[in-house]
């Protein structure tokens, strides 16, 4: 009996630390993150199985929000082949970074990237991120990439072309823990995806003048698929122009403990009536809100519904009974509330 109990405990432990299938490379729309720094080194160098990441010295410096949308005609003209766009907005200063993406037959590629200082247009050769769903045992995805860039350094803009390669791999899984940033700490099993772009930069008649390296780490919660922690590092080196820049951004998902986004200004501004809700959810929308989209999540943070911001009612007849959260995503803020489905 003791041997059977020991075997059962060992089995459960191995299951709890096992990797999980990752269904996509990105967060879901409406996800909110805290921009963070750390008083201790955030070490992401280890790869493999059953790792432990203790990111318990995080300090919040701001907020970002991801919104998925259909590309505009202008975006399609600039980034051919794009099927969806992810806009990550810094809610403190409204700075944006945009990821232009193409999804076809479960294959996801980058068609463009635009931020304050750097724009990459992969119009010559898109950068393949891989096929999703993806598993730890899948081989790395490698691909060539090329296109044009625009880079701003100290007030001077440089335009040229680039070429290189990208490698994306599910390189590790284990347990991640983060400290409470105001909406709950996180501790649980995660699977990590690493993507590295190694780029050669060409400028005017000078040919290759430098390099850029873009490294992304994404940590996905094994229990619900949420992207709970991510980092973006961009290194640009052009010796002849005196450019040697290295920037890294860390973001930790807000509401990780229950997967529930909370906004201190929001609840009093959004009232769901009637509440509890029957078959139809009525959404009060003042004209000044200019909602981009509306997202309904359950108590684990899983996205249940996402629909257009101009809808004022939505059928919930097929939704199981329970507690849900609604987020209305506007140009520069979010409004949230909770409701009970009967």
Rosetta silent file (secondary structure, phi, psi, omega in degrees, C-alpha in Angstrom):
SEQUENCE: XXXXXXXXXXXXXXXXXXXXXXXXXXXXXXXXXXXXXXXXXXXXXXXXXXXXXXXXXXXXXXXXXXXXXXXXXXXXXXXXXXXXXXXXXXXXXXXXXXXXXXXXXXXXXXXXXXXXXXXXXXXXXXXXXXXXXXXXXXXXXXXXXXXXXXXXXXXXXXXXXXXXXXXXXXXXXXXXXXXXXXXXXXXXXXXXXXXXXXXXXXXXXXXXXXXXXXXXXXXXXXXXXXXXXXXXXXXXXXXXXXXXXXXXXXXXXXXXXXXXXXXXXXXXXXXXXXXXXXXXXXXXXXXXXXXXXXXXXXXXXXXXXXXXXXXXXXXXXXXXXXXXXXXXXXXXXXXXXXXXXX
SCORE:     score description
SCORE:     0.000 S_00000001
   1 L     0.000  -42.118 -179.892    0.000    0.000    0.000 S_00000001
   2 H   -64.865  -39.594  178.446    2.820    2.422    0.859 S_00000001
   3 H   -64.940  -38.834  178.908    4.553    1.644   -2.438 S_00000001
   4 H   -65.488  -40.320  179.077    1.313    2.236   -4.321 S_00000001
   5 H   -64.861  -42.988  179.358    0.811    5.565   -2.543 S_00000001
   6 H   -62.128  -43.495  179.612    4.397    6.631   -3.287 S_00000001
   7 H   -61.761  -40.963 -179.706    3.991    5.696   -6.954 S_00000001
   8 H   -64.087  -43.101  179.653    0.744    7.687   -7.156 S_00000001
   9 H   -64.100  -41.040  178.368    2.350   10.766   -5.624 S_00000001
  10 H   -64.886  -38.822  179.537    5.304   10.549   -8.006 S_00000001
  11 H   -65.224  -45.645  179.505    2.947   10.179  -10.957 S_00000001
  12 H   -63.020  -38.524  179.260    0.868   13.181   -9.931 S_00000001
  13 H   -64.577  -41.401  179.925    4.021   15.252   -9.466 S_00000001
  14 H   -66.745  -36.408  178.496    5.288   14.345  -12.923 S_00000001
  15 H   -66.180  -41.436 -175.941    1.927   15.237  -14.470 S_00000001
  16 H   -66.328  -24.406 -179.177    1.802   18.601  -12.726 S_00000001
  17 L  -101.668    1.983 -178.060    5.204   19.545  -14.153 S_00000001
  18 L   -72.132  153.247  177.064    4.627   18.174  -17.652 S_00000001
  19 L   -69.558  161.567 -179.879    4.548   20.466  -20.634 S_00000001
  20 L  -124.963  155.565  173.791    1.248   21.382  -22.206 S_00000001
  21 L   -64.740  134.454  176.787    0.125   21.954  -25.763 S_00000001
  22 E  -104.880  122.982 -171.971    0.331   25.643  -26.708 S_00000001
  23 L   -84.250  -21.191  177.521   -2.498   26.663  -29.005 S_00000001
  24 L  -158.451  167.694 -176.214   -1.041   29.945  -30.248 S_00000001
  25 L   -86.203  -11.207 -167.762    2.017   32.164  -29.985 S_00000001
  26 L  -122.101  172.662  172.506    0.153   35.191  -28.648 S_00000001
  27 L   -76.327  169.646  171.636   -2.130   36.415  -25.894 S_00000001
  28 L   -86.272  157.620 -177.538   -5.887   36.659  -26.374 S_00000001
  29 L   -63.514  143.464 -179.517   -7.416   40.013  -27.200 S_00000001
  30 L    86.516    1.204 -179.995   -8.110   42.300  -24.260 S_00000001
  31 L   -71.381  139.007 -178.750   -5.327   40.841  -22.109 S_00000001
  32 E  -112.768  137.142 -178.591   -3.752   43.323  -19.705 S_00000001
  33 E  -126.471  152.982  169.072   -0.130   43.296  -18.603 S_00000001
  34 E   -96.474  128.101  167.856    1.999   45.138  -16.099 S_00000001
  35 E   -71.775  130.758 -173.083    5.226   46.555  -17.441 S_00000001
  36 E  -134.059  154.265  164.705    7.807   45.432  -14.911 S_00000001
  37 E  -120.661  174.327 -178.463   11.405   45.728  -13.869 S_00000001
  38 E  -140.747  136.427  176.237   13.161   43.503  -11.348 S_00000001
  39 L   -75.346  -14.952  175.073   15.581   44.177   -8.526 S_00000001
  40 L  -114.741  154.163 -179.198   16.996   40.690   -9.159 S_00000001
  41 L   -62.521  130.925  173.433   18.300   39.358  -12.461 S_00000001
  42 L   -89.411  100.493 -174.591   15.623   37.735  -14.610 S_00000001
  43 L   -93.866  115.119  179.967   17.528   34.689  -15.810 S_00000001
  44 L  -117.570   19.887 -172.520   15.990   33.018  -18.856 S_00000001
  45 L   -77.721  -29.544 -175.705   19.084   31.186  -20.051 S_00000001
  46 L   -72.001  145.123  175.614   18.188   27.656  -18.877 S_00000001
  47 L  -129.108  163.281  175.803   16.330   25.303  -21.213 S_00000001
  48 E   118.652 -155.493 -170.443   14.811   21.859  -20.775 S_00000001
  49 E  -103.989  149.655  173.003   12.363   20.088  -18.503 S_00000001
  50 E    54.313   44.028  177.109   11.017   20.787  -14.993 S_00000001
  51 E   -82.192  164.008  176.967   12.705   24.158  -14.602 S_00000001
  52 E  -126.733  120.839  175.456   11.865   26.667  -11.875 S_00000001
  53 E  -111.984  115.285  177.609   11.567   30.375  -12.630 S_00000001
  54 E  -107.465   92.411  176.651   11.227   32.579   -9.553 S_00000001
  55 E   -99.447   71.038 -170.499   10.413   36.085  -10.786 S_00000001
  56 L  -107.428   13.983  178.665    9.490   37.317   -7.329 S_00000001
  57 L  -123.939   36.408 -176.784   11.139   40.735   -7.325 S_00000001
  58 E   -80.249  141.147  175.649    9.017   42.422   -9.973 S_00000001
  59 E  -125.300  127.710 -176.967    8.147   46.105   -9.708 S_00000001
  60 E   -76.731  131.293  178.693    5.341   47.568  -11.768 S_00000001
  61 E  -118.754   -9.219 -178.396    6.225   50.593  -13.901 S_00000001
  62 E   176.736 -169.274 -178.822    3.179   50.801  -16.181 S_00000001
  63 E  -136.322  146.649  171.685    0.450   48.919  -18.032 S_00000001
  64 E  -131.837  157.886 -179.960   -0.041   47.527  -21.520 S_00000001
  65 E  -136.641  135.783  175.830   -3.055   46.067  -23.271 S_00000001
  66 E   -98.281  131.751  174.565   -3.275   43.712  -26.265 S_00000001
  67 E  -130.931  126.172  176.209   -6.087   44.172  -28.781 S_00000001
  68 E   -91.947  142.909  179.707   -6.551   41.926  -31.826 S_00000001
  69 E  -152.565  166.582  175.052   -8.172   43.388  -34.916 S_00000001
  70 L   -82.196  136.798 -178.232   -8.708   42.896  -38.624 S_00000001
  71 L   -65.069  144.931  175.652   -6.128   44.799  -40.724 S_00000001
  72 L   -76.530  170.259  176.765   -7.246   47.960  -42.473 S_00000001
  73 H   -60.495  -39.786  178.271   -6.895   48.479  -46.213 S_00000001
  74 H   -62.586  -43.064  179.121   -3.846   50.662  -45.542 S_00000001
  75 H   -63.033  -40.333  178.968   -2.264   47.935  -43.413 S_00000001
  76 H   -65.892  -34.746  177.038   -2.866   45.358  -46.141 S_00000001
  77 H   -68.270  -39.084 -178.722   -1.245   47.647  -48.685 S_00000001
  78 H   -79.318  -35.290 -177.188    1.794   48.177  -46.454 S_00000001
  79 L  -127.241   78.987 -175.012    2.034   44.600  -45.159 S_00000001
  80 L   -57.163  141.103  177.090    0.670   42.266  -47.863 S_00000001
  81 L    90.698   -8.118 -178.546   -0.813   38.970  -46.715 S_00000001
  82 L   -63.122  134.253  176.778   -1.682   40.158  -43.191 S_00000001
  83 L  -112.640  -22.349  174.009   -4.765   38.458  -41.746 S_00000001
  84 E  -154.536  158.301 -174.622   -4.773   39.917  -38.237 S_00000001
  85 E  -126.649  135.871  173.048   -3.128   42.658  -36.225 S_00000001
  86 E  -113.879  119.426  177.756   -2.144   42.780  -32.546 S_00000001
  87 E  -106.769  119.173  176.902   -1.791   46.266  -31.081 S_00000001
  88 E  -103.843  116.191 -173.802   -0.042   46.499  -27.717 S_00000001
  89 E  -110.936  129.316  170.404   -0.723   49.880  -26.125 S_00000001
  90 E   -77.969  110.428 -172.935    1.089   51.437  -23.196 S_00000001
  91 L   -72.709   -8.803  178.290   -1.886   52.876  -21.324 S_00000001
  92 L   -81.631  -40.830 -175.835    0.304   55.431  -19.544 S_00000001
  93 L  -126.125    2.311  178.920    1.547   57.273  -22.657 S_00000001
  94 L    67.415   12.077  171.777   -0.434   55.620  -25.499 S_00000001
  95 L   -62.145  143.510 -177.280    2.740   54.372  -27.200 S_00000001
  96 E  -127.505  148.484  163.728    1.941   51.415  -29.429 S_00000001
  97 E  -126.171  136.101 -174.287    3.727   48.486  -30.952 S_00000001
  98 E  -118.568  130.367  175.351    1.966   46.654  -33.737 S_00000001
  99 E  -110.587  116.138  178.849    2.523   43.073  -34.836 S_00000001
 100 E   -96.067  127.897 -168.666    1.193   42.303  -38.325 S_00000001
 101 E  -135.763  154.797  176.943    0.577   38.588  -38.778 S_00000001
 102 E  -126.273  128.743  176.230   -0.614   36.024  -41.291 S_00000001
 103 E  -121.743  124.730  179.146   -2.346   32.784  -40.344 S_00000001
 104 E  -147.544  122.106  179.370   -3.033   30.121  -42.969 S_00000001
 105 L    53.844   45.762  178.276   -3.644   26.411  -42.318 S_00000001
 106 L    69.673    0.908  176.775   -2.451   26.761  -38.688 S_00000001
 107 E   -93.605  129.895 -177.692    0.836   28.303  -39.875 S_00000001
 108 E  -115.125  130.546 -179.876    1.583   31.726  -38.355 S_00000001
 109 E  -130.757  154.993  174.496    4.028   34.210  -39.901 S_00000001
 110 E   -91.987  126.194  175.339    5.130   37.783  -39.177 S_00000001
 111 E  -103.416  -20.062  179.371    4.408   40.214  -42.003 S_00000001
 112 E  -170.883  158.854  176.333    5.386   43.377  -40.160 S_00000001
 113 E  -144.869  132.588 -178.867    6.371   45.018  -36.887 S_00000001
 114 E  -138.229  124.898  175.897    6.058   48.694  -36.020 S_00000001
 115 L  -136.246 -173.887 -174.711    7.136   50.505  -32.848 S_00000001
 116 L   -60.287  -44.831 -173.611    8.331   53.991  -31.939 S_00000001
 117 L  -105.390  -14.803 -172.858   11.937   53.528  -33.062 S_00000001
 118 E  -139.571  130.419  173.487   11.845   50.486  -35.327 S_00000001
 119 E  -126.427  129.539  177.046    9.680   49.345  -38.224 S_00000001
 120 E  -122.244  128.050  177.632   10.240   46.045  -40.037 S_00000001
 121 E  -116.719  108.976 -176.335    8.341   45.112  -43.184 S_00000001
 122 E   -87.821   47.657 -172.764    8.791   41.435  -44.080 S_00000001
 123 E   -76.869  -21.003  177.645    7.346   42.001  -47.537 S_00000001
 124 E   -82.788  -42.044  179.479   10.087   40.099  -49.381 S_00000001
 125 E  -151.627  107.588  179.291   10.023   37.025  -47.159 S_00000001
 126 L   -59.957  154.197  179.831    7.666   36.634  -44.173 S_00000001
 127 E   -97.347  112.330 -177.105    9.080   35.266  -40.921 S_00000001
 128 E   -76.703  125.529  177.164    7.476   31.916  -40.061 S_00000001
 129 E   -93.094  -14.104  177.124    6.677   31.454  -36.359 S_00000001
 130 E   121.476 -174.094 -179.583    5.536   27.861  -36.739 S_00000001
 131 E  -107.386  136.104 -179.334    2.421   25.729  -36.668 S_00000001
 132 L  -130.376  139.802    7.982   -0.075   25.877  -33.796 S_00000001
 133 L   -63.610  154.521 -177.471   -1.136   24.010  -31.699 S_00000001
 134 E  -135.554  152.977 -178.188    2.461   23.102  -30.844 S_00000001
 135 L  -126.844  161.386 -177.994    4.126   20.723  -28.368 S_00000001
 136 L   -59.133  -33.354 -176.706    7.427   20.541  -26.519 S_00000001
 137 L   -80.499   -8.531  179.449    8.549   17.547  -28.559 S_00000001
 138 L   -67.803  144.410  178.418    8.037   19.354  -31.881 S_00000001
 139 L   -68.735  157.872  177.593   11.271   20.297  -33.715 S_00000001
 140 L   -60.196  150.562  173.914   12.267   23.984  -33.905 S_00000001
 141 E   -98.413  122.768  177.820   10.802   26.066  -36.715 S_00000001
 142 E  -121.428  146.272 -177.549   13.458   27.818  -38.810 S_00000001
 143 E  -159.168  152.772  172.550   12.883   30.175  -41.712 S_00000001
 144 E   -86.331  154.139 -179.987   14.569   32.850  -43.757 S_00000001
 145 E  -143.104  153.292  176.697   13.270   36.419  -43.633 S_00000001
 146 E  -167.008  158.096 -179.779   13.866   39.639  -45.555 S_00000001
 147 E   168.150 -148.028 -178.250   12.342   43.016  -46.246 S_00000001
 148 E  -123.718  155.469 -178.334   12.815   46.712  -45.502 S_00000001
 149 E  -134.629  160.491  169.272   13.339   48.633  -42.258 S_00000001
 150 E  -135.843  126.096 -174.585   13.126   52.102  -40.784 S_00000001
 151 E  -131.805  131.253  179.889   15.145   52.824  -37.654 S_00000001
 152 E  -109.556  123.266  178.728   15.266   56.000  -35.580 S_00000001
 153 E  -133.035  116.670  176.625   18.336   56.692  -33.445 S_00000001
 154 L    54.512   40.782  175.154   18.833   59.983  -31.593 S_00000001
 155 L    87.161   -4.648  178.222   16.496   61.849  -33.913 S_00000001
 156 E  -107.318  132.523 -179.587   17.973   60.478  -37.151 S_00000001
 157 E  -102.328  130.725  178.416   15.973   58.028  -39.283 S_00000001
 158 E  -115.200  131.758  178.611   17.757   55.329  -41.282 S_00000001
 159 E  -119.906  138.967  179.956   16.006   53.371  -44.036 S_00000001
 160 E  -169.374 -159.223  178.900   17.315   50.248  -45.690 S_00000001
 161 E  -120.240  161.638  178.788   16.809   46.552  -46.275 S_00000001
 162 E  -141.028  160.321  173.773   17.357   43.507  -44.099 S_00000001
 163 E  -153.387  159.922 -179.870   17.736   39.750  -44.377 S_00000001
 164 E   166.274 -148.623 -179.289   18.343   36.926  -41.948 S_00000001
 165 E  -147.473  164.501  179.468   16.634   34.024  -40.254 S_00000001
 166 E  -132.576  139.750  173.564   14.262   33.166  -37.440 S_00000001
 167 E  -129.641  126.749 -179.922   14.187   30.160  -35.118 S_00000001
 168 E  -124.509  129.004 -177.822   11.216   29.434  -32.871 S_00000001
 169 E  -146.024  146.097  170.733   11.171   26.556  -30.415 S_00000001
 170 E   -83.943   94.720 -163.801    9.260   25.369  -27.379 S_00000001
 171 E   -98.310   -7.700 -176.329   12.462   25.202  -25.388 S_00000001
 172 E  -163.663  156.851  168.218   11.423   24.670  -21.752 S_00000001
 173 E  -149.945  158.161 -177.341    8.696   23.873  -19.261 S_00000001
 174 E   168.292 -141.369 -177.601    8.430   23.924  -15.490 S_00000001
 175 E  -120.335  129.360  177.847    7.056   26.125  -12.714 S_00000001
 176 E  -113.230  137.601  173.324    6.854   29.912  -12.812 S_00000001
 177 E  -132.516  139.786  175.482    6.144   32.141   -9.837 S_00000001
 178 E  -131.394  154.973  177.402    5.704   35.916   -9.733 S_00000001
 179 L   -80.018  167.153 -177.800    4.978   38.287   -6.868 S_00000001
 180 L   -73.161  123.548  178.259    1.675   40.144   -6.472 S_00000001
 181 L  -103.812   18.558  178.174    1.536   43.274   -8.634 S_00000001
 182 L   113.367  -11.204 -179.857   -1.803   44.350   -7.198 S_00000001
 183 L  -135.680   27.667  176.100   -4.068   41.753   -8.768 S_00000001
 184 L   106.080  137.981  174.947   -2.731   38.496   -7.421 S_00000001
 185 L   -78.253  166.155  176.527    0.527   36.556   -7.562 S_00000001
 186 E  -124.986  138.472  171.562    1.048   33.668   -9.962 S_00000001
 187 E  -152.879  119.363 -178.330    2.517   30.260   -9.282 S_00000001
 188 E   177.529  175.800 -179.266    1.953   27.298  -11.544 S_00000001
 189 E   -74.433  136.025 -179.300    3.123   25.056  -14.368 S_00000001
 190 E  -136.219  159.253  171.205    4.077   26.799  -17.603 S_00000001
 191 E  -122.758  138.502 -172.707    5.470   25.990  -21.024 S_00000001
 192 E  -113.547  139.764  172.449    7.831   28.444  -22.723 S_00000001
 193 E  -114.726  134.140  177.157    8.329   29.402  -26.351 S_00000001
 194 E  -117.472  133.950  177.248   11.507   31.175  -27.484 S_00000001
 195 E  -132.040  129.549 -178.286   11.810   32.980  -30.810 S_00000001
 196 E  -127.811  124.825  172.473   15.005   34.602  -32.098 S_00000001
 197 E  -105.539  124.817  176.949   15.413   36.701  -35.228 S_00000001
 198 E  -110.631  113.803 -167.063   19.001   37.252  -36.394 S_00000001
 199 E  -123.249  136.711  170.376   19.030   40.089  -38.919 S_00000001
 200 E  -100.297  132.849 -177.424   21.679   41.717  -41.138 S_00000001
 201 E  -103.887  131.657  174.871   21.043   45.375  -41.910 S_00000001
 202 E  -112.955  141.127 -176.558   21.927   47.002  -45.234 S_00000001
 203 E  -135.710  120.485  176.616   22.051   50.790  -45.622 S_00000001
 204 H    50.237 -131.962 -176.419   22.147   52.779  -48.866 S_00000001
 205 H   -90.200    4.231 -173.340   25.192   51.908  -51.014 S_00000001
 206 H   -86.806   -6.819 -177.687   27.213   50.609  -48.098 S_00000001
 207 L    72.158 -149.678 -179.903   25.774   47.077  -48.095 S_00000001
 208 E   -67.417  121.997 -176.537   25.606   45.271  -44.760 S_00000001
 209 E  -116.384  -13.385 -177.612   26.414   47.778  -42.038 S_00000001
 210 E  -176.231 -168.440 -176.415   25.218   46.079  -38.849 S_00000001
 211 E  -136.094  158.701  171.209   22.951   43.602  -37.132 S_00000001
 212 E  -136.918  139.649  176.805   19.728   43.389  -35.188 S_00000001
 213 E  -127.672  126.511  179.585   18.628   40.582  -32.893 S_00000001
 214 E  -117.769  117.773 -176.810   15.040   40.244  -31.667 S_00000001
 215 E  -119.753  126.380  179.820   14.464   37.716  -28.874 S_00000001
 216 E  -120.661  132.629  169.422   11.030   36.828  -27.504 S_00000001
 217 E  -118.542  125.466  176.825   10.231   34.580  -24.518 S_00000001
 218 E  -122.218  127.583 -179.723    6.561   33.676  -23.942 S_00000001
 219 E  -110.108  121.705 -175.880    5.418   31.680  -20.875 S_00000001
 220 E  -110.260  131.467  177.542    2.016   29.964  -21.152 S_00000001
 221 E   -65.929  123.020 -178.095   -0.060   28.749  -18.202 S_00000001
 222 L   -68.519  -20.633 -175.273   -0.558   24.984  -18.631 S_00000001
 223 L   -82.763  -30.657 -176.294   -3.948   25.053  -16.906 S_00000001
 224 L  -138.870   -0.182  176.834   -5.744   27.550  -19.153 S_00000001
 225 L    82.936    1.192 -179.431   -3.367   28.580  -21.945 S_00000001
 226 L   -64.293  140.829  170.724   -2.957   32.190  -20.784 S_00000001
 227 E   -81.648  104.159 -167.848    0.238   33.988  -21.796 S_00000001
 228 E   -97.529  -21.044  178.596    1.297   34.928  -18.263 S_00000001
 229 E  -153.142  142.327  179.354    4.783   36.393  -18.726 S_00000001
 230 E  -152.046  156.195  175.427    6.743   37.617  -21.723 S_00000001
 231 E  -138.104  147.269  178.239    9.888   39.489  -22.643 S_00000001
 232 E  -132.114  118.943  179.115   10.976   41.306  -25.784 S_00000001
 233 E  -119.217  127.900  178.134   14.626   42.183  -26.345 S_00000001
 234 E  -122.284  119.201  178.963   15.807   44.221  -29.345 S_00000001
 235 E  -115.599  125.259  178.920   19.553   44.636  -29.928 S_00000001
 236 E  -126.318  128.002 -179.541   20.789   46.885  -32.746 S_00000001
 237 E  -134.798  116.284  174.194   24.477   47.351  -33.545 S_00000001
 238 E  -133.848   94.233 -171.984   25.835   49.515  -36.391 S_00000001
 239 H   -60.785  -39.923 -175.580   29.450   50.392  -35.555 S_00000001
 240 H   -66.442  -23.477  179.048   29.984   52.778  -38.488 S_00000001
 241 H  -104.339    4.357  179.599   27.075   54.944  -37.342 S_00000001
 242 L    69.819   26.301 -178.961   27.876   54.683  -33.641 S_00000001
 243 E   -99.814  122.447  176.648   24.663   52.755  -32.911 S_00000001
 244 E  -148.861   84.860 -174.479   24.783   50.205  -30.105 S_00000001
 245 E  -117.210  141.862 -179.595   21.367   49.882  -28.482 S_00000001
 246 E  -141.985  109.030 -179.635   19.945   47.104  -26.310 S_00000001
 247 E  -122.035  141.055  178.587   16.400   47.396  -24.968 S_00000001
 248 E  -135.647  136.924 -179.908   14.388   44.774  -23.120 S_00000001
 249 E  -120.407  128.255  174.847   10.740   44.837  -22.053 S_00000001
 250 E  -111.307  136.460  178.781    9.225   42.529  -19.421 S_00000001
 251 E  -136.152  132.369 -178.988    5.460   42.147  -19.069 S_00000001
 252 E  -117.539  128.219 -176.447    3.509   40.163  -16.480 S_00000001
 253 E   -61.227  131.705  177.060   -0.162   39.335  -17.016 S_00000001
 254 L   -83.975  145.085 -179.136   -2.476   41.131  -14.610 S_00000001
 255 L    79.140   25.662 -176.445   -5.122   39.111  -12.815 S_00000001
 256 L   -64.353  -31.220 -174.155   -3.081   35.901  -12.937 S_00000001
 257 L   -64.653  -36.222  177.761   -4.412   34.542   -9.656 S_00000001
 258 L  -125.575   -1.110 -176.651   -7.961   34.251  -11.003 S_00000001
 259 L    69.707   26.022 -174.928   -7.458   35.415  -14.555 S_00000001
 260 L  -113.465  113.620  176.151   -9.717   38.413  -13.830 S_00000001
 261 L   -70.128  137.051  179.428   -8.650   41.855  -15.082 S_00000001
 262 L  -127.828  137.563 -179.821   -9.382   44.605  -12.572 S_00000001
 263 L  -132.354  121.305 -172.229   -9.387   48.351  -13.181 S_00000001
 264 L   -62.281  -23.234 -177.580   -9.874   50.712  -10.238 S_00000001
 265 L   -97.063   -2.286 -162.537  -11.818   53.263  -12.321 S_00000001
 266 L   -90.231  -46.985 -168.210  -13.910   50.824  -14.280 S_00000001
 267 H   -57.369  -38.200 -177.651  -16.613   49.145  -12.246 S_00000001
 268 H   -71.586  -16.860 -177.220  -18.486   52.319  -11.342 S_00000001
 269 H   -95.134  -10.010 -176.467  -18.618   53.327  -15.022 S_00000001
 270 L  -127.566  117.443 -179.184  -20.080   50.102  -16.405 S_00000001
 271 L  -120.804  125.286  177.393  -23.410   48.750  -15.219 S_00000001
 272 L   -95.929  125.292 -178.544  -24.917   45.533  -16.532 S_00000001
 273 L  -141.706  131.738   -5.412  -28.694   45.447  -16.333 S_00000001
 274 L   -74.769  159.762  177.144  -30.414   43.191  -15.609 S_00000001
 275 L  -142.861  111.450   16.319  -27.898   41.279  -13.553 S_00000001
 276 L   -66.364  158.875 -175.955  -28.184   38.254  -13.241 S_00000001
 277 E  -102.710  138.804  175.123  -28.425   37.874  -17.035 S_00000001
 278 L   -90.048 -120.462 -178.149  -30.826   35.578  -18.853 S_00000001
 279 L   -83.416  -21.355 -177.425  -30.512   34.802  -22.566 S_00000001
 280 E  -125.537  134.623  175.468  -29.481   38.322  -23.637 S_00000001
 281 E   -98.887  119.909  176.693  -26.756   40.596  -22.290 S_00000001
 282 E   -92.507  130.633 -174.370  -27.559   44.297  -22.659 S_00000001
 283 L  -115.610  105.860  179.004  -24.463   46.480  -22.991 S_00000001
 284 L   -71.533  123.844 -175.675  -24.901   50.188  -22.118 S_00000001
 285 L  -130.642  103.537  172.134  -22.674   52.161  -24.461 S_00000001
 286 L   -72.039  149.600 -173.655  -22.311   55.926  -24.245 S_00000001
 287 H   -60.679  -32.021 -174.222  -21.084   57.444  -27.499 S_00000001
 288 H   -73.984  -10.338 -178.990  -17.857   58.756  -25.976 S_00000001
 289 H   -69.717  -35.709  178.951  -16.629   55.261  -25.120 S_00000001
 290 L    48.255   55.538 -175.432  -15.781   54.452  -28.772 S_00000001
 291 L   -64.472  134.945  174.597  -15.343   50.781  -27.942 S_00000001
 292 L   -84.574  -42.044 -179.932  -12.962   48.809  -30.138 S_00000001
 293 E  -159.637  166.042 -179.960  -14.074   45.413  -28.910 S_00000001
 294 E  -128.701  130.994 -175.708  -15.886   43.604  -26.110 S_00000001
 295 E  -125.895  133.497  174.286  -14.482   40.523  -24.395 S_00000001
 296 E  -113.879  128.615  179.278  -16.189   38.091  -22.014 S_00000001
 297 E  -124.217  159.507  173.969  -14.013   35.811  -19.869 S_00000001
 298 L   -93.019 -172.682 -174.533  -14.706   33.199  -17.228 S_00000001
 299 L   -73.312   -8.822  174.950  -13.181   33.093  -13.742 S_00000001
 300 L   -92.668   -5.750 -176.713  -10.020   31.374  -15.020 S_00000001
 301 L    92.431   -0.495  179.422   -9.361   34.191  -17.486 S_00000001
 302 L   -70.813  132.108  178.750  -10.309   32.072  -20.507 S_00000001
 303 E   -73.099  124.130 -179.005  -11.836   34.127  -23.313 S_00000001
 304 E   -98.655  -44.738 -179.830  -15.398   32.953  -23.945 S_00000001
 305 E  -140.955  146.715  172.863  -16.657   35.568  -26.412 S_00000001
 306 E  -143.453  126.014 -175.456  -15.132   38.464  -28.324 S_00000001
 307 E  -148.419  174.487 -172.906  -17.231   40.705  -30.521 S_00000001
 308 E   -61.665  145.966 -178.519  -17.539   44.116  -32.118 S_00000001
 309 L   -72.371  -12.094 -177.962  -17.620   47.221  -29.935 S_00000001
 310 L   -92.083    4.639  177.901  -20.703   48.613  -31.658 S_00000001
 311 L   -83.810  138.277  179.375  -23.026   45.870  -30.405 S_00000001
 312 L  -111.275   -2.352  175.337  -25.403   46.821  -27.598 S_00000001
 313 E  -151.704  148.642 -178.425  -26.879   43.360  -26.998 S_00000001
 314 E  -145.451  133.537  177.344  -25.565   39.836  -27.269 S_00000001
 315 E   -73.139  129.113  176.847  -27.228   36.446  -27.036 S_00000001
 316 L  -119.029   24.019 -174.383  -25.810   34.313  -24.216 S_00000001
 317 L   -59.001  -33.804 -177.228  -28.332   31.509  -24.579 S_00000001
 318 L   -87.983   -3.233 -176.761  -25.625   28.887  -25.110 S_00000001
 319 L   -79.277  130.238  178.117  -23.467   30.106  -22.206 S_00000001
 320 L   -63.121  156.847  177.545  -23.429   27.808  -19.139 S_00000001
 321 L   -63.412  145.179  177.530  -24.649   29.192  -15.818 S_00000001
 322 E   152.015 -172.950 -179.242  -21.999   30.894  -13.730 S_00000001
 323 E   -95.248  134.339 -179.786  -19.946   34.013  -13.005 S_00000001
 324 E  -136.389  165.319  179.061  -18.376   35.928  -15.917 S_00000001
 325 E  -126.706  139.585 -179.996  -16.448   39.136  -16.538 S_00000001
 326 E  -118.549  133.952  177.129  -16.943   41.623  -19.353 S_00000001
 327 E  -121.837  125.525  173.565  -14.271   44.052  -20.599 S_00000001
 328 E  -103.019  119.290 -172.245  -15.058   46.915  -22.959 S_00000001
 329 E  -101.467  116.976 -178.759  -11.862   47.993  -24.697 S_00000001
 330 L  -108.281 -172.092 -177.096  -11.707   51.621  -25.821 S_00000001
 331 L   -62.527  -37.973 -173.212   -9.014   53.751  -27.413 S_00000001
 332 L  -135.911   10.164  175.066   -7.265   54.575  -24.160 S_00000001
 333 L  -164.100  174.500  179.773   -8.834   52.602  -21.324 S_00000001
 334 E  -123.008  146.415  172.842  -10.859   49.578  -20.318 S_00000001
 335 E  -120.161  133.818 -177.505  -14.187   49.270  -18.540 S_00000001
 336 E  -132.653  157.856  174.102  -15.003   46.064  -16.731 S_00000001
 337 E  -160.295  165.713  176.190  -17.790   44.499  -14.742 S_00000001
 338 E  -116.497  154.721  178.617  -18.906   41.070  -13.602 S_00000001
 339 E  -150.108  159.906  178.555  -22.253   39.389  -14.136 S_00000001
 340 E  -107.451  129.986  176.093  -24.035   36.157  -13.363 S_00000001
 341 E   -95.373  124.523 -179.947  -25.492   34.061  -16.161 S_00000001
 342 L   -83.453    0.000    0.000  -28.723   32.282  -15.184 S_00000001
